[in-house]
């Protein structure tokens, strides 16, 4: 569910023109480095499944892109 919600959030609020490319979790960090992509929900991704604060990728993106939204988790 988190991956789907994160993809939806990116296209709806963060970058409507984003190109989403889904690869195996172990490939995300390499694709991110090689292509300048922004990875999510995988080891080594900019937005990992759980960050140092315990937030999932969706929560981290919401805090970054919709900080004043009281409806945010």
Secondary structure as UniProt FT lines:
FT   HELIX           2..9
FT   HELIX           10..14
FT   TURN            16..17
FT   HELIX           25..27
FT   HELIX           28..35
FT   TURN            43..44
FT   TURN            52..53
FT   HELIX           57..65
FT   TURN            67..68
FT   TURN            70..71
//
